[in-house]
C-alpha cells in the first residue's frame, strides 16, 4: 500500500491548520473529544490502576 498520498494530505493540512483537530482532518475540538470518549469506551482498562505507570 502506497501511503505517500495520505502522508502528503496530512503534511499539507498540518502546515495549513497547525497541530489542531482541524490539522488532522477533524471538524472541531468537540468532535475530537467525542472520538476520544468513544475510543475509551472500547479500550479495556489496564490491570494496573495507575495509568501513568
C-alpha positions as CSV (number, residue, x, y, z in Angstrom):
1,X,0.0,0.0,0.0
2,X,1.4,3.4,-1.0
3,X,0.9,5.8,1.8
4,X,2.5,8.8,0.2
5,X,-0.8,10.5,-0.8
6,X,-2.1,10.1,2.7
7,X,1.2,11.4,4.2
8,X,1.1,14.4,1.8
9,X,-2.5,15.2,2.8
10,X,-1.7,15.3,6.5
11,X,1.5,17.2,5.9
12,X,-0.3,19.9,4.0
13,X,-3.2,20.0,6.4
14,X,-1.0,20.3,9.5
15,X,1.1,23.1,7.7
16,X,-2.2,24.9,7.0
17,X,-4.0,24.5,10.3
18,X,-1.2,23.6,12.7
19,X,-1.3,20.8,15.3
20,X,-5.0,21.2,15.9
21,X,-8.1,19.0,15.5
22,X,-8.6,20.6,12.1
23,X,-5.0,19.9,11.2
24,X,-5.7,16.2,11.3
25,X,-9.0,16.4,9.5
26,X,-11.4,16.6,12.4
27,X,-14.0,19.3,12.2
28,X,-13.6,20.8,15.6
29,X,-12.3,20.2,19.1
30,X,-15.7,18.9,20.3
31,X,-15.6,16.2,17.6
32,X,-12.1,15.3,18.7
33,X,-13.2,14.9,22.3
34,X,-16.1,12.8,21.2
35,X,-13.8,10.4,19.3
36,X,-11.5,10.0,22.3
37,X,-14.5,9.3,24.6
38,X,-15.7,6.7,22.1
39,X,-12.3,5.1,22.0
40,X,-12.1,4.9,25.7
41,X,-15.4,3.0,25.7
42,X,-13.9,0.2,23.7
43,X,-10.4,0.0,25.3
44,X,-10.3,-2.3,28.2
45,X,-9.0,-0.8,31.5
46,X,-5.4,-1.7,32.4
47,X,-4.8,-4.3,35.0
48,X,-2.8,-1.8,37.0
49,X,-5.0,1.1,38.1
50,X,-2.0,3.5,37.9
51,X,-2.3,4.7,34.3
52,X,0.9,6.7,34.4
53,X,3.0,3.7,35.4
